[in-house]
Amino acid sequence: MIRNTLNSKQKSFLRSMGVALEPVVNIGQEGVTPTVVESAKEVIKKRELIKVRVQKNAPGEPKDVLNMLTERVDADLVQVIGRNGLLFKRNFDKPRVELP
């Protein structure tokens, strides 16, 4: 089950922030492995908003792969453009992103 706790104004705000981000998690031919999930969890805990890149040799459609990662990280999938996805998960201990 994909979380959808963001309204359209918040998603728009996060998308504008995501333009400047570089992908910090890459999903390759192995797909969404436990290592990829752990890496994404660590990075998203620190940054709250991350960009994920699905490589051309990854199994499945990019949107399906990103949905799977989103579920396993327990985050919100803000946007998918081509092979890039933007994931957001609030860190209540040390928030870095102030949503509108």
Wavefront OBJ file of the C-alpha trace (Angstrom):
o trace
v 0.000 0.000 0.000
v 1.477 3.302 -1.096
v 1.172 6.153 1.352
v -0.339 9.332 0.062
v -0.151 11.741 2.958
v 0.792 14.773 0.873
v -1.660 17.212 -0.661
v -1.134 18.731 -4.111
v 0.364 21.967 -2.738
v 2.946 20.014 -0.727
v 3.795 17.777 -3.710
v 4.263 20.833 -5.913
v 6.591 22.374 -3.302
v 8.633 19.153 -3.056
v 8.827 18.811 -6.849
v 10.288 22.312 -7.087
v 12.916 21.366 -4.475
v 13.650 18.098 -6.280
v 14.698 19.801 -9.508
v 18.075 20.734 -8.014
v 18.741 17.294 -6.490
v 21.070 14.681 -7.928
v 20.077 10.996 -7.676
v 21.543 9.533 -4.464
v 20.165 6.000 -4.842
v 20.597 3.952 -8.018
v 18.635 0.809 -8.774
v 20.506 -1.502 -11.142
v 20.093 -4.951 -12.658
v 19.545 -6.599 -9.266
v 16.413 -4.512 -8.709
v 15.201 -3.454 -5.265
v 17.560 -5.464 -3.068
v 17.717 -5.259 0.747
v 20.963 -3.298 0.342
v 19.247 -0.704 -1.850
v 16.365 -0.450 0.635
v 18.736 0.043 3.606
v 20.733 2.640 1.683
v 17.553 4.537 0.769
v 16.309 4.394 4.392
v 19.561 5.856 5.709
v 19.691 8.658 3.157
v 16.005 9.573 3.393
v 16.247 9.727 7.191
v 18.989 12.363 6.888
v 17.623 14.337 3.940
v 13.842 13.651 3.945
v 13.701 14.258 0.162
v 15.750 12.095 -2.198
v 15.972 11.450 -5.913
v 16.231 7.832 -7.064
v 17.433 6.700 -10.487
v 16.347 3.433 -12.087
v 19.059 2.216 -14.467
v 18.164 0.906 -17.932
v 19.193 -2.632 -16.980
v 16.878 -2.737 -13.935
v 14.113 -5.358 -14.123
v 10.595 -4.077 -14.707
v 9.102 -0.698 -15.464
v 10.675 2.277 -13.647
v 7.369 3.298 -12.041
v 6.799 -0.230 -10.673
v 10.364 -0.402 -9.335
v 9.988 3.015 -7.676
v 6.635 2.010 -6.171
v 8.241 -1.104 -4.689
v 11.087 0.925 -3.161
v 8.610 3.500 -1.847
v 6.626 0.780 -0.050
v 9.714 -0.827 1.458
v 11.115 2.494 2.680
v 7.641 3.574 3.892
v 7.867 6.918 2.100
v 5.748 9.021 -0.237
v 6.401 8.876 -3.976
v 6.180 12.537 -4.946
v 6.958 12.284 -8.651
v 8.175 9.981 -11.407
v 9.750 11.437 -14.542
v 11.202 8.884 -16.909
v 13.633 6.806 -14.858
v 13.875 9.242 -11.932
v 11.674 9.277 -8.866
v 11.372 11.683 -5.966
v 10.731 10.181 -2.520
v 9.803 12.035 0.658
v 9.603 10.828 4.226
v 9.287 13.195 7.164
v 11.906 12.918 9.905
v 10.089 14.003 13.051
v 13.288 14.058 15.140
v 15.259 16.402 12.875
v 13.006 17.902 10.206
v 14.853 19.528 7.307
v 11.989 20.306 4.941
v 9.272 22.728 6.025
v 6.112 21.816 4.104
v 3.567 24.518 3.245
l 1 2 3 4 5 6 7 8 9 10 11 12 13 14 15 16 17 18 19 20 21 22 23 24 25 26 27 28 29 30 31 32 33 34 35 36 37 38 39 40 41 42 43 44 45 46 47 48 49 50 51 52 53 54 55 56 57 58 59 60 61 62 63 64 65 66 67 68 69 70 71 72 73 74 75 76 77 78 79 80 81 82 83 84 85 86 87 88 89 90 91 92 93 94 95 96 97 98 99 100
